[in-house]
Amino acid sequence: MRRIVLCLCCFFTSSLLYVAAQNNVPTATDTVAVGSSLKTKGYDKKTKSSQHIDPGSLTTDSAMCAMHSPTVAVCLSIIPGGGQLYNKKWWKVPIIYAGLGASGYFIYYYATRMNMYKKEYRNRVTGGTCDPTLSHYDNETVLSLKKSHQRSMEIAIAIGSAVYVLNMLDAFVDAHLFYFDISDKLSLQYLPYAPPTPYAPYGAGGISIALNF
């Protein structure tokens, strides 16, 4: 159990450090959101005055991050589903809570059963009051059931933690790809191609791949 928790903590910490490193990029302009519009303020060295730059002209990765920040998405994902709402991926929120809810249910179920068998085994060893519903189990079976349910509880904890971490990583990736172009202008075509060769003057069979942006 301790090893699982330690591995999850290391993975979670490394993920946050990676997010911070990816977004710690200096930008030439400071982006300020005013109401529903986006204005970018820069400084002109020639005129020594501030100027406003059209947001549509900002095509660099740093400008994209300023408009839709992966860091904000990860921070909002501390509350499960917050990053997905920020990325406008509402349909993922029920999936996240279904995974966390199922994990929480199995953690509670296996923890309750584990404590029941643990208490029963302790009472049998110390001479306490035993549970009559478990009288058909011998001591070794009770101890085996306790260990089995403890192992299942630890697996459920690991799955729940994985769902939580994946919730944050998914928000981070979606925020990075928020402005990725998936319009109809993107196409991949497979065309027959027969270039002439010294050994085949009339062309040799082949396939050409054309990627249009």
N, C-alpha and C positions, 0 to 999 in steps of 0.2 A: 504493500500500500504506500509506504513512504517513497519507494522508488518511482512509482507511477506519479505521485504528486510532485516529486522533484523534477522528473522529466517534463511534466506539463508546465511547471513554473519556468524551467529553462527555455522551453519552446516559446512560451508566451512572452518572456522577456526579450528573447532574440527577435521575435516578430515586431515588437514595439520599437526596438532599436533600429531595425531595418526600415521601418516606416519613417522614423525620425531622420535617418540618414538620407533617405530618398527625397525627403521634402525640405531638407536644409540646403536649398539652392539659392544663392543670391540672385536677385532680379534687378533689372535696370530701371524699372518703374514700380511705383506703389499703386496697387489697385484698390479703389475705394468703391463700395457699393452704396449708392444713394437711391433709396426707395426701390423701385423695380428696375431702374436703369443702372448701367455700369459705366463709371467714368474712370479714366486712367490719367493720373497726374504725373507729368514729367518735368524736367528742368532743362531749358534751352541755354546752353553755354554762350551762344552768340548774343542773344538778346538779354541774357541774364534775367529771365522771367519764367514763371511756370506756364505750362501749356497743357491742353487737354488732347489726348490721343484717342482716335476712334477705336473702340474695342474690337471692331471687325478686322482691324489691321493687325491684331495681336495673334500670331500663329505659333509662337514658341511654346515649348513645354512648360516653362515657368509661368507664362501668362495663363495657360490653360489651368494649371494647378491653382493659380490665384483666384480664378473664376469658380472652379469647383475643386475644392481641396480634398485630397485623400486623407490628410491629417484630421480634418473635421469629420470625415466619414468614420474613421477609426474611433475617434473620441466619442462620437454619438453611438457607436456600436457597443460601448460599455453597457448601455441599456440595450438588450437584444432587440434587433430590428430597427434601431434608430438610424444606423448607417444606410440600411436598405431604403428607408423612407426618404432619407436625404438624397439618395441616388435615383429616386422615383422608381424603385423596384418593389412596389407594395406587395406583389404576389409572393415574394419570398418570406415575408414576415410570418404568415401562418405556418410555413414549413419549419422555420426556426423554432417557433414556440411549440410545434408538435414534437420536434426532436427533444427539446428541453423538458417538455411536459412528460413525455414517455420515459426519459431518463430519470426524472424526479420520482415518477411513480415506482419504477423498479428499484431505485435506491431505497425508498421508504419500505417497499415490500420485503426486500431481502434483508434490510437492516432489522426490521421487526422480527423476522423469522430467525435471524442469526442470534439476536438477543434472547429470544425464547429458548433456543437450544443451549445457549451459553448458560443461562440461568438454571436450566434443568440439570445440566451436567454439574454445575457447581453445587447445587442442592444435593445431588446424589453423592458427591464426594464428601461433602461436609456434614451430611446427615440432615439436611433441611427438608422442607415440605416439597414433595415431588408433584408434578402435574400428572393426574390420572390418565389424561388423554394420550400421554407419551409413555405409558407403562409398558407397551408392547415393544419398545426399543431398548436395547441394551446400552451400556455406557459407551462402548466403542462406536455404535451407530449414531448415538446422539452427538458425540464429538465430531464424527465425520460429517454429519448434516450441518453442524455449526460451521465447520471449515468450508464446506461447499457453498453455503449461503454467503459467507464472508467473501469468498472469491467472486461470486456473482455480483455482490454489491460493489466491489472494487471495479469490476468491468463496467458496471452501469455508471459509476462515477467518472471513469475514463471516457466513456462515450459522451456523457453530458458535457465534460470539459472540452472534448474535441468539437462538439457542436458549437459551443460558445466561442472557441478560438476561430473556427471556420466562419462563424458569423462576422467576425472582425476582418478576417482576410478577404472574405467575399466583398465586403463593403470597400476595402482598400483597392481591390482590383477593379471593381465596377467604377469607382471614382476616377481611377487612372484612365479607363476606357470610356469615360462619359462622353467625350467629344470624338470618339472614333467613328469614322465615316463608314456607314453601312447602307448607303443609298443605292439606288438602282444603277448608278453610274459605274459601280464596281462590278466587273464581270470577268470570268475566266473561261476562255474558249479553247477547245481542242480542234485543230484544223489539220487536214491531210497536207503533207509536205513532201515533195519529190524533187530534191536538188540534184542537178546533173553531177556526175562524177566521172573520172577518167575511165572507169570500168563499166559505167552504165550511162552512155550519152543521153539517153532519154529519161534519166532520173531514177533515183532509188526511193523506194517507199519509206515513209516515216510519218511522224506526227509532230506538229508544232503547237506550242502552248502560248496563248496570248493573254496577258493580264492587263485589262483596261482600267484606268483610274478615272 
